[in-house]
Each structure stands twice: as structure tokens, then as C-alpha cells.
Amino acid sequence: MAQDSAGFSSECQFWMGKLSVWGQASSSETQQDICRHLPQFQEFLRQIYETLKEMDSGTLIERFPTIGQLLAKTCWNPFILAYDESQKILIWCLCCLINKEPQNSGESKLNSWTRGLLSHIFSTFRFDIKEVGLFTQSLGYATADYYPGLLKKMVLALVSELRENHLNGFNTQRRMAPERVRSLSRVCVPLVTLPDFEPLVEALLTYHGHEPQEMLWPEFFDAVNEAFLLKKISLSKSAVTCLWLRHLPSLEKAMLHLFEKPIFSERNSLRRIEGFMKDSLLPEAACHPAIFRVVDEMFRYALLDTDGAPEVLATVQVFTWCFVEALEKENNQLKFALKTYFPYASPSLVMALLQDPKDIPPGLWHQPLKHISEMLRATVEDQTHGSSGGPFESWFLFMHFGGWADMVAEQLLMSEAEPPEALLWLLAFGYSPRDGSQQRAQTMAEVKAVLGRLRKLLRSPTLSARDLQAAAGGSPGGDPPPACGRLIRHFLLSFLLWAPGGHLLAWEVVSLMAQTGELTREVIGFLDQTLYRWDRLGVEAPASRELAGELLTELRTQVQPRRTGDVMGDGVTWDGRPLKFFSKELLWAPLSKPRGSRQAVATGPAGQGRVCQPCCESSSPAAKSSSERRLLCPL
């Protein structure tokens, strides 16, 4: 608050005197005096509101005991209340006085008193105040008992009216006027966090009229969404789905909030991210294809903006798992065809990826993996099939169902049979989708050689860190392809977890491997994903689980957190670099251009456009060979 306590107390006394004079007379001179002073008085009420937002209501009343009287006198002055702006500021102030969870009788009495004033403000829209007073006296109700009951009944009456109006459809004689619905949503903006108003908020969100334009006030959507994200209100899944379908900026903010909270925190495991994800209701709301497509596009741009950050990639996979669970829970018979969720993917490939590995015996996992690999390879390499979107689109689809990708390395390492070319191809493609056929073949040959050496060590009675280092070394023919480094490190980590002799060397090998912050984060991500996948598949491996958990705990104490921004404040940053996609200035509009054009557009406030498209789709050869390719390819 701009003024000091003494100045504020002095102003309170001045306006209390004015209100006393204004309340005792109704002459034309008094009305003129109110009109003359009203702008200054409204500004004073705004100062009260700003103070109430920052200070505990009990502390404020203790320091300025006349605040309650001042607000009450204002509420009972019909000339002040006749102005919409006065009503709005008063409602804001009174809402700040309400304690959602009162701790003592004093706070409960304050809540009751405040609700009475709110009821009084709303009752002036329909009743004459004196008539209400006489009516309550004749019924034998005390004011403190009557007003909370009136507020509740008014809310229920409005909810009932909205629902009847929704059911009446085109019966125009009984329909609520659009102007009234819009006005009602505007009045509710400062009230959305009050428990008594939750039924009305839900009714407004789920209400659909027959107007071509949105009837509800935009600020209403903003207020409800912010309150929901900050856990100030509880909403049903249907209400949240309606909110995000009707107001795209609210869905965008929900996604940004999700990115800020779980993903950009170094200490959050995938299990915690799953909790955040389910708590956000995004997977359940995404059962509606329109919401799923927007969420999916935002994940796509997040991968592009962060150069394929493993944290983002892992979150895409967690979201997909939660989404599939929600889809199965909602209805065994899909309301929408899978094509509506993945319109540019082969339905048979999507069905293969949607299989739950838990439903397949572990000894037969290689069969669906080979089938998935063959279909992906046909899409990526055989252009005669009219591949849609090229390598990036196929890779992005495959990464949604990352559980399959993570299983390939373990299957190859633990099997004694000759490594199938299909699984080697799947690994090479998953780790580096932008490689051409020749480079991918080189990666496959290098991985096959390393795999053969690691398999021999599995049968070796003695094992040393030097043996593992030699097994992971490159072929004599030259430097291995760039994709091999990360892939071989993950093979080594799987070896340490599964080989009996590897447990004794684990910490020594991991210390040699994780010599930078980025490599440490990579190892942490791999171990966390492995434990999460084992939990989901019910893998029984007590010794391996214990080792992975110990390594994970120790490594997390050594890593420095990334520098990130506040999603509700200055925008999200990644390693100190502001992400354009997440900046407040950039209004993201994924549906402004259909994906059928194979482009998605982000538009700025001045109408500027930013087109992002996979490098494989670029019509410019220069783009593929320049630094632009690094921006367009996530890995």
C-alpha cells in the first residue's frame, strides 16, 4: 500500500465521516456530494482491496478496526451501490475477508458477516432492501441466519435456471437471454474462489447456448482457470473440459503451468510427474480429440524449443501413459476413432504401439517390437507408401510410447540370439531420427559390435571397469556416429543393473561416465525412467531396483538445478535461455492453421508468424544443411 498506517487511518476516518453523513440524509445536496466524491472514494476502496490481498484479514481489522464498518456502510448506501464499479470493488474486498478454512469462532463469525454483505449486494438486483428486511422479520429469522441461506438459494436458483435453459434448447420463450448469461459470468469473476459459488461456476462452464459467439466473459474464463491451477477451487472433469474447449488461452496456461511445476524441477521423479499430470486433469480432458491435438502440438514445440530435452521427452511419455489409462477408463468402446487423435499416423502402427507390454509374456516382447520396427521403417524409408510427415513425425509418434523403445536395449542385451536387424534399426532410429540410411546403418553396426562384447562380459567370471571401458570403445575403423555415444552409455547402464558382476563396479563406472552436469542429468534420467518402467510393467528385480535407487539418490545430490523462470511471471527459460514458445508475448495458436498443411503457426501480438516444421519436410535444401536444422530437429 502506497500510504503509511497513519495516513491510511486518517483517510478511513475521513470517509467514515462522509458515509455517516451520506447515510443519514437523502437530499439532492447529499446525492451531489456523493457524485462529486465518488471517484476518490472508489480509488480508496481499490487501496483497501490491494491491502487486503497482501495482508491477513484479521491483522488488517486489528490494525484498522473501522474497515469493517466502512465496508458495511458502503454496502448499505444505495447511491454508491448503484454504480457497477463500486459493486465490483466492494465484492473484491469482501471476498478477501472470507477465510476458506476458519480456524476459530471469530473467523467463522467474520465469514458469516461477510457473506451477509455479499448477499445484500446481490439481493439488490432483485428485491427492495426494506421489503427483504420486513420479510425476514415476519419469518422469525435473524439476519446472520438469513443471508448465508439466501446466498445459497440464489446460487441454486441460478444453477437450476441455467440447466433448464440448457435443456429447453430452442424454446426461445424460456431461454435465458445471452446478455444476462454474459452479465452473470462477469459478476462471478471476483467470486469464483468462494465455495458457495462453485455450483454456479460449473453451471456456467457447462452451459451452451445457441449463439454463434461465445457468451461468457473472457475474464471469467481467466479467473476460473487461474483459481483451478492454483488449487483454490475444485472442478469436475466435464467442467474443466468445457473450460479448455471454450477458451484456448486457458488450456495453454494449464500446459505452461504443468511445464513449470514438474518438468523444470530437477528433484521431481517420473512418479511425481505422473501425480502432477493426473492432478491437472489434462490426460482426462485430452480424451476429447480437440484438446489432445492442442496438447500434443505444445509438446511438439516444447521438444523443438528445448532441442529434444530428455525431461520434456519423458513427460510426453508419462502424459501418453496417463492419457491411454484415462481413455480406457472412460469407455471400453472408443467414442472417437484413434485416427482423430493421431490423424497422420498409420492406424495399424498406432494400435501396435497402444498394446500394453504387461499383457504380453516377457519372453515374447521381441515379436511386437519387430512388428513396430518393420512398420516404422516402411514409413520412414519407403517413400512409395506415401509416408506422411517423414522421419520426425514417425519418431514423435514412437516417442509417445517410449516404454517400447526403452525395452529394446534390455531385450538385446539379455538375449543370447543374434541381434535382429529390426531391433537394431529401432534403437538407431529412436536415438537419432534425423540420420540417413547410410549413417543409421553405421550406427547399427557399431551398436551390434558393442553388444557382442558386452554379452561376452556377462559370462565372464571376473569383471573390471577397464573391461567395460574397452567393451564400450569404438570400432577400429574410426569415430563412431554421434548417436552411438548416448546409446552405448545406456547399454552400459543396463549392463550394470542386470549383470551380477556389474553391481560391484556400478559406482566406479558411473563416476567415470558422469563427468559433466549434462551427462549426470542423462544418467539420472535413464535410471528414473528405468525404475518407472519396471514399476508399470511389474518387473521383479530386487537387487537391480536397489542399485538403481541408490545410484539415483546419490547422483541427485550432485547435480546443479537448471535455471528456470516462473511461467506465470517472466516466461519459462531453459538453461538461462528464454524459450520463445513459452514467452508471454507469444500467443500460441496451434489451430490457426490446419495440420493438413503440415505446418503449425505461432502468432505474435502484432500478427507476426513463426512457422515450425520438421526438417524432413523442408522444401529448402539449404535449411537441411544449415544451423536451422538443429532448431527443427529435436535431437
N, C-alpha and C positions, 0 to 999 in steps of 0.2 A: 504493500500500500504506500502511496506516494507521501502521505502526510504522517506526522508523528502522532503518538497517542493523545497528547494534549489537544492538538488541532482537531483530531477526529472527534474527541469528546465534546469540544466546543461546537463543532458542526452538528453533532447529534442533538445537543440542547437547542440549537437554533431551529432545526427542523421539527423537533418535538413541540416547540412553542408554536410554530406555524401550523402544524397538524391539529393542535388543540384549538386554535382559532378557527381553522377551516372546518373542523368538525362540529363546532357549536353554532355556526350560522350558515344560512344558505342564501344569503342575499346576492344580488348581482355583483356588488363590490368584492365579495368573497370569491365568487367564481372568476372574476377578472384577475384577482390576486393569484389564484391557483394557476390560471393560464400563463400569467407573467412569470411565475417562478417554476413552472413545471419542467422546463429543460434542465435547469440547475438541479432540481430535486431528482430527476431521473439519472443525472450524472452521479449524484451522491449514492443513489441506490446501486449503481454499477460498481462504485467503490466498495460498497458493503459486500456485493457479490464476489468481487476479486479477493477481498479479505477472507470471506467465508471459505473460498476454495482452498486457501493456503493455511488456514488456522482451524483448529478443532473448535466445533460449535460451543462446547462447554467452556473452553478457555475464553472465547470471544465474549460470551454472555457474562462471564465472571469479570472481565476487564471493562466491558461496556454494558452494564445491566439494562440500559434503556433501549437496546437494539430490538429486543422482543416487542416492547410496547410500540416502538416506532413502526415496525413492520405491521403489527396488528392494526394500528390506527390508519396506516396507509391502505390496508386491505378493506377497511370499513368506510373509506371515503369514496363515494360513488363518482365524484368528478375526476379523481385521479385514476380510478379503475376503469373509467370509460375509454381510456387510451390503450390501444393494443400494446404499445411499447412498455407502458407501466405494468400491465398484466404479465408480460413476458419476463421482465426483470424481477418482479415480485416472486413469480413461480420459481425462477432460478434460485433466488435467495432462500426461499422456504425449502426447496429440495436439498440444499446444502445443510440445512439444520437437522434433517432426519438421519438418525443413526440406524443403519440397516440391521445391526445386531446390538440392541440396547443392553448395557451391562448392569444397570441399576434402575430403581423405580423413577429416579429423576429423569433419566434419559427416556424412559417409557412415557412419562407424562409429557415431556417435550415433543416426542413423536406424535402423541395424540393431539396435542395443542396445534402442532404444525399441520397435521392432516385436516384439522378442523378449518384452519385458514384456507388451505387448498380447496377444500370442499366448498367453502364460502365463495371463493373466486369462480369456481366452475358453476355453482348454483345460480350465480348472477346471469349466466347465459340463458337460463330457462325460467327462473322464478323471481318474483319480487321478494327482497330480503325480509321485509316485515311480515309478509304472509308466511314465509317459512318459519320464522320465529314463533308466530301465533300457532301454527300447525303443530310444531314440536311440543309446545307447552300443553296444548289440548290433549296430546297423546301421552303426556307424562314423562317424556324423555328429557334427560339432561343434555345440554349442548355437547359435552365431551363424548357422550354415548352416540349422539345422533350423527355428527358429522363424519366420523370414520365409516359408519354404516351407509350414509348417503353416498360417500365417495365410491364405496364398493358396489352399491346398487347402480350408480350411474355408469360405472365401467361395465358391469354385466349387461346393463340395458343397451349400451352402445355395441358391445360384442354381439349380443343377440340380434340387434338391428342389422349389423354388417353381415352376419351369417344368413339371416332371412333374405337380405338383399342379394346375396350371392346365389341363393337357391332360386330366387324369383326369376333370374335370368333376364329375359326381355320384357317382363311385365313392368313397363315404364311407370305405371301408376304407383307401384310400391317400391320402386328403386330409390336408393339414397342418391341425391344429386352429386355429381362428381366434385363440384365446388365444395360441398360440405365434407366429403371424404378428404379432399386435399387440405381443407382448413383444419380438420381433426388431426391429420398427421402433423401439421405444423405446430399445433398446440401441444402435441405429445413430445416434441423434440427435447425440451428440458426435463421431461418426466420419465424417460424410458428406463431409468435405473430403479424407479420405485416399484417394489414388489406388487403393490395394488394395481399397477398399470400393465403388468406383464400380459394378462389375457387380452387387453386391448391392442398391445403391440403385436402380438401373434395374429390377432384377427385382421389387423391392417395389412400385415405382410402376406397373409394367405388370401386376402380379398382380391378378386379380379373382376373388374367391371368390363364394360364393352366399349370403352373409349379407345381411339387409336393412339392417344398419347398417354404416357404414364401419369396416373392421378396423384400419387403420393409425392410429398415434398422431398426434394433431393437431400436436404439437411436431415430429414427423418431417417433415411437410409444410412447416412454417415453416422448419426448418433447411435443408432441401434447396432451397427457393425462394430463401432469402437467399443461400446459397452460389452458386446459379446466377446470380442477379442481380449478385453481386459478382465473378463470373468465377473463383470458387475451384474450381468443378467444371465438367466438360463433360457435357452430357446429350444424348441423341438426341432428334429431334423427337417420336417416339412417346412417350418418357418425359415430356417437357415437357407434351405434350398431355394425358396421363393425370394429371399433377400438377394442372394447371389445371382439368380436368374434375371431379376428385375433391375439390378444395379451392378454393372460390371466393375466399377471402381471399388466396390466393397469386396468383391471376390479378389481383385488384385491386391488390396490391402491385407486380406486374410493370408494370401500366399506370401507376401513380403514379411508379414508378422511371423509366419512359420519359418521362413528362411533365417530371420534374425535370431529367433529363440533357440531352436535346436541345432541347426546346421553349423552356424558360425561359432559354436562353443566347443572348445577342444575337449572339455570334460564329459560331453554327452556321448553315451554309447548308443548303438542302434536300437537297443531295447528301450532306452529313454526316448529316442526319436520316434519310435513306434507309439509310445504313450502320448507324446505331443501330437502326433499325427491323428490318432483316433480321437483325442480330446478336441481337436479342431473341427471335427465333423467333415473335413474335406473329403476323405475317402467315401463316406456315405453319400454326401451331396453329389460326388462325382459319378454316382450311379446314373445320374441324368447326363446323357452324352454331351450336351452343350457345355456343362460345367467341366466335364472330363477333358474336353478338347481344349478349353482355355487353360486349365491347369497343366495339361501336357505341353502346350506351347510355351508356357512360362518356364517349365523345366528345361525345355529345349534351349531357350535363350539363356537360362542360367548356366547351362553347360558351355554354351558358346562364350559367354562373358567371362567365365572363370577358367577357360582353357581346359575344360573337362575335369574340374576339381573332383577328387575321389569322394569328398564329403557330399557334394551335390549328387554324384552318380549313385552313391549308396542310398541317399534319401529318395531318389527316383525309384529305386528297387523296393524300399520299405513302403513307399506310397502305393506301388503296384500291388504288393502283397496285401496291404490293408484294403485296397480297392476291390481286389478279387474276393476277399473274405466278405466284404460288405455286399458285393454282388450276389454271392451265394446265399447269404443270409436273407437278403431282401426277397428273393424269389428263385426257386429252383428253375422255373421257366423264365428265361430272359425276356424282359419287357421290350428290350431293344436288341436288334441283331448286333453281333460283335463288329460287323462292318461299320456301324455308326461310331464305335469307339476308335477303331483303327482302320479308317477308310482307305488307306493307301497300302495296306498290307494284305498278303495272301491269307484268306480265311483258314486254310489248312495249316499254315505256319502259325497263326495265332492260336489255333486250337491245340497244336503240339506244344507251344510254349506255356499254355494255360494248364497243362497237366500238372498235378501236384506230385512231386517226386515221392512223397510219403505213400502214395497209392501204388508205387512200383517197387518190387523187391530190389534191394541194393545191387544184387548180382546182375540185374537186367537193366540197370541205368544206362549202360552204354548204347542200348538199342534206340531209345528216344533221342539220345544225344546225336547219334549218327544220322537219324532221320532229320533232326533240326538242322544239322550241318549241311546235309545234301540240299534241303530246300533253300537255305540262306545262300549257299554257293551258287545255286541256279539263278537266284535273283540278282546276285552281285556280279557274277561273271558271264552269264549267258544273256546277252542283250537281246537275243531273238525272242525271249519270253516277255519283252516289253517291260523291263524292270521299272518300277515306279519309285523315283526318288534316289536311286543309286545307292552306293555303299553307306553313306551317312544315315539315310532313312532306315536301312536294314539293320545297321548297327544300333541305332537308337531304339528300335523295337526290341532287338535282342537284349539290350541292357536293361530294359524294363524288368525282364525276368532273369535277373542276374544270378539267381540260385543255380540255374543250369550251367552258366558259364563258370562259376566257382567250383562246380563239381568235376569239371573236365580234368583239371590238373591232378586232383586226388585219384580219379579213375585211372589215368595214365600211369601215375607213379606206383600205385598198388597192384596193378595188373602185371602178370608175367608174360602175357601175349605180346606179339609185335604191335607197336602203337598204330592204330588205324589212321590212315591218312585223313579221314573225315574229322576225327577229333583234333588232330594236329592243326588242320585248317581252321577249325572253330576257335582254337586257342589263339592262333596268329591273327585271325580277323578280329576277335574280341579285344585284343590288346592294341592293335593298330589298324583301324578300319581304312585309313587313307592309303595304305600301301597298294602298289600294283601287284599283278600276278607274280612277276619275277621276284620282287622284294619279299612277298609273302612266302614264296617257295623257299627262299634263302632262310627266312625265319624258321620255317617248319624243319628244314634240315638241321639247323643249329640246335633247336629245341630237342629234336629226336636224338642228337648226339649226347647232349647233356642228360637227357632222360636215361639213356642207356648206361652212362657212367654212374648216375645216382642209384639205379636199380642194382648194379653190382655191389655198391656200398651197403645196400640194405642186407645183403647176405654176408657181408664181411664181419668176422668175429671182433675185429678191432677197428676203431674209428678215431680220426683226429680232425681237428679244424683244418689242418693243411690238406687232408684228403678231400674234404668238402670243397675247399677253395680250388683245388686242382680240377675236381669234377665239374665245377661251375665255370671253369675257364673257357675262353673262346676257342674256336677251331683254328688249326694252324694256317688255314687259307687266308686269314685276315680278320679285321674287326667285325664283330657280329652286328647285325642290323640294330638300329636304335630300340625297336620294340622288344628285343631279346632281354635287355637288362632287367626291366621290371618283371618280365615273365620268369626269368631264371631265378630272381630273388624270391618270387612266390613259390617256385618249385622247391627251393632250399628250405623255406619256412615250413612248407608241408612236410618235407622230409624230416625236419627236426621234430615236428609234432607227432609223426607216426612211427619213425624208426626208434626202436628201443635204445640203441646207442646214441641217438641224436639228443635225447633228454639231457645227458650229462654235458654235452657240448653247447647246448642251446644258447646260454647267456654269452659265452665267448664268441660264438658265430654272429649272434645278433648285434653285439657290441661292435664287431668289425664291419658289419653291414650298415648299421645306422649311425653314420659318422657326421651327418648333417641334419638340420632340423627337418628338411623336406623328406629325407629318407626315413627318419624316425617316425614322422607322421604316416608315411606309407606303410611301415611295419605295423604301427598301431591300427591303421585302417584294416589291414589284412587280418590281423588277429581278431579284431572286433567282429568283422564280417563272418569269419570262420566260426566263432562261438555262437553268433546269432543264427547262422545257417544250421549248425548242429542242433541248436535248441528247437528250431522249426521242424527239422527232419527227425528229431528224436534219436540222434546218433549217440550210441553208448560208447564212450571212450574216456573213462575217468582220469587216467594218467595224462592223456593228451589235453583234456579240458583243464586240469590243474596247472599244467605247464603253461598253456596259452594264457590263463588268467593271471599267473604270476608275472609273466613277461609283460602283459598289458598294463598291469598295475605299476610296475617299475618304470616302464617307458613313459607313461603319462606324467610321472613326476619330473621328467627331464625336459619335456617339450615346452617351448615358449608359445603362449597363445597367439593366434593371428590377431592383427589389428582390424577391428570391425567397427562400423558405425551403428547408430540407432536407426532402425527402419522407420520409426515414427518421427525422427528428427532430421538429421542431415543426410539420410540415404545410406545404403549399405556399401561398405568398402571391402575389398579383398586384398590382404597383404598391404594395406595402406593405399591401394589404388581404388578410386571411386568407380563403381560399376555403372555404366551408362544405363543399362537396363533397369537398374534399381533406383535411379535418381528421381527425386521428387519432381524435377522439371519435365521428365519424360513421361508423358501419358501413354501407357502401353495399350495398344488396341489390336489384339491378335485377330479379331474377327472383321477388321476393317477391309481386309482383302481375303477372298476365299483361298483355302489351301490348294484348291484345284489348279491355281496358277503357279503352284509350287513356290510361293513366296509368302512371307509373313511381314507385316509392316508395323513398325513402331512410330507413332507420330508424336511430334513435339507440340508445345503450346502454340507455336506460330505456324503450325501446319507442315513443318519440315518432316520429311520421311526418311526412315532408315530401313533399308531392305536387307534382311539376313537370309541367306540361302546356303545350303551345303555346297562345299567346293566342287563336288562331283557334278553339280547341276549348273555351275557357272559356264556361261557361253564364251567367256573370255579366257583364252589360253594363258594370257599374262597373269590373270588372277590366280590361276593354279600354281604358277611358279614363283609368285611374289610373296612378300610377307603377309599379304592379305589372306593367304591360305591358312596361316596359323590362327587367324581370328575365326575363320569359317569352320575349321576342323577342331573338334573338342580335344583331341589328343595330340 
